[in-house]
């Protein structure tokens, strides 16, 4: 890795639980990123991975948490 590449931190069980709680509370991706001390991009990536692996009924749509669809 180059010195400019950010270090990737694995997600802990506690962070995952907090992510779920913040999503259920209706927080935006930017608010979640601040609360978890991560970048909005890492939140987007995590959510995309989770939605791909196991869609959960009752979860807010990606647009509702500040994600934009690619055109």
Secondary structure, 3 states (H helix, E strand, C coil): CCCCCCCCCCCCHHHHHHHHHHHHCCCCHHHHHHHHCCCHHHHHHHHHHHHHHCCCCCCCCHHHHCCCCCC
